[in-house]
């Protein structure tokens, strides 16, 4: 075997190895991009004092133009929905805001899901707890009471 033939034989496995490595890198980059596109579940649980009247909740999103309609959430029950979130495209993610109405003549509207909330509070989910004194948030699924942080009262 000549020296030229020997170089060709050794060059082929090296070229094949480079191609395999490039394919693996491409797969890793694609997987990383897909991992940035997440779906979050937003929960709103009524934890007001027991009453016959449910909590009225109407949630809408921008720019998705989705409206969940007016929902009646009884004490101990929750409203929940999934929403996309892509951490690689700031500004393109939905902002969900909700109008809360309890029948003691209190009403407030505020954002319950967006990029800043994900960055600050919502690691696995955005879990809201509605109480007499105001609104609490937890960033995990099935949160224990210790996970909730007071965020705002009814008058803000």
C-alpha positions in Angstrom: 0.0 0.0 0.0 1.4 3.4 -1.0 1.7 6.3 1.4 -1.0 8.1 -0.6 -3.5 5.3 -0.2 -2.7 5.1 3.5 -3.5 8.8 3.9 -6.8 8.5 2.1 -7.8 5.6 4.4 -6.9 7.5 7.5 -8.5 10.7 6.2 -11.9 9.0 5.6 -12.5 8.1 9.2 -11.5 11.6 10.3 -13.9 13.1 7.8 -16.7 10.8 9.0 -15.9 11.6 12.6 -16.2 15.4 11.8 -19.5 14.9 10.1 -20.8 12.9 13.1 -19.6 15.6 15.5 -21.3 18.3 13.4 -24.6 16.4 13.3 -24.4 15.9 17.1 -23.7 19.7 17.6 -26.7 20.5 15.3 -28.9 18.2 17.3 -27.8 19.8 20.6 -28.4 23.3 19.3 -31.9 22.4 18.0 -32.8 20.7 21.3 -31.6 23.8 23.2 -33.8 26.1 21.1 -36.8 23.8 21.6 -36.2 23.8 25.3 -36.5 27.6 25.3 -40.0 27.3 23.9 -42.0 26.3 27.1 -45.6 26.0 28.0 -46.6 27.3 31.3 -49.8 26.6 33.2 -51.5 29.5 34.9 -53.6 28.7 37.9 -56.0 31.0 39.7 -57.4 29.5 42.9 -60.3 31.1 44.9 -59.3 31.1 48.5 -61.8 33.7 49.7 -63.9 33.1 52.7 -66.7 30.6 52.1 -69.6 32.3 50.4 -72.3 31.3 48.0 -71.0 33.7 45.4 -68.1 32.5 43.2 -65.2 34.7 42.2 -65.7 36.2 38.8 -62.5 36.0 36.6 -62.2 37.1 33.0 -58.7 36.6 31.4 -57.4 37.8 28.1 -54.1 37.7 26.3 -52.1 40.0 24.0 -50.9 39.4 21.3 -52.7 36.0 21.1 -56.1 37.7 21.2 -57.5 35.0 23.3 -60.4 35.6 25.8 -61.3 32.9 28.3 -64.6 34.6 28.9 -66.1 35.3 32.3 -65.5 32.3 34.6 -67.1 31.6 38.0 -64.6 30.1 40.3 -66.1 28.8 43.6 -64.1 28.7 46.9 -61.5 26.0 46.8 -61.7 25.6 43.0 -59.3 27.0 40.3 -59.3 28.2 36.8 -56.2 27.1 34.8 -54.9 27.2 31.3 -51.7 26.6 29.3 -49.8 29.3 27.5 -46.6 29.3 25.4 -43.5 31.2 26.5 -40.3 31.5 24.4 -37.4 32.9 26.5 -35.4 33.5 23.3 -37.8 36.0 21.9 -38.5 38.8 24.3 -41.6 40.8 23.6 -43.2 38.1 21.5 -44.7 36.2 24.4 -48.3 36.6 25.5 -49.3 38.9 28.3 -52.3 37.5 30.2 -54.3 39.9 32.3 -57.4 39.1 34.3 -60.3 41.1 35.7 -61.2 39.8 39.2 -64.6 40.5 40.6 -65.8 39.3 44.0 -69.3 40.0 44.9 -68.4 42.3 47.8 -68.1 45.1 45.3 -64.4 44.6 44.8 -62.8 44.6 41.4 -59.3 44.8 40.0 -57.4 44.1 36.8 -53.8 43.1 36.5 -51.3 41.0 34.6 -51.1 37.4 35.7 -48.5 36.1 33.2 -45.8 37.7 31.1 -42.0 37.6 30.7 -41.1 39.6 33.8 -43.3 37.4 36.0 -41.7 34.3 34.6 -38.3 35.7 35.3 -39.1 36.8 38.8 -41.7 34.2 40.1 -42.8 31.5 37.7 -40.3 28.7 37.5 -42.6 25.8 36.7 -46.0 27.5 36.7 -47.7 30.7 37.7 -50.0 29.8 40.5 -52.2 32.6 41.9 -54.1 32.4 45.2 -56.9 34.9 45.7 -57.6 35.8 49.3 -59.5 38.5 51.2 -56.4 40.6 51.7 -55.2 40.3 48.1 -53.2 38.2 45.6 -50.4 35.7 46.2 -48.2 34.0 43.7 -46.1 30.8 43.7 -43.9 29.6 40.9 -44.2 25.8 41.4 -46.8 23.2 40.6 -48.8 22.0 43.7 -47.4 24.8 45.9 -47.4 24.5 49.7 -48.5 27.5 51.7 -44.9 28.5 52.3 -44.3 28.9 48.6 -46.8 31.8 48.2 -45.6 35.4 48.2 -48.0 38.4 48.7 -47.9 40.5 45.5 -50.8 43.0 45.7 -54.0 43.9 47.4 -57.4 44.5 45.9 -56.9 48.2 45.7 -53.7 48.5 43.7 
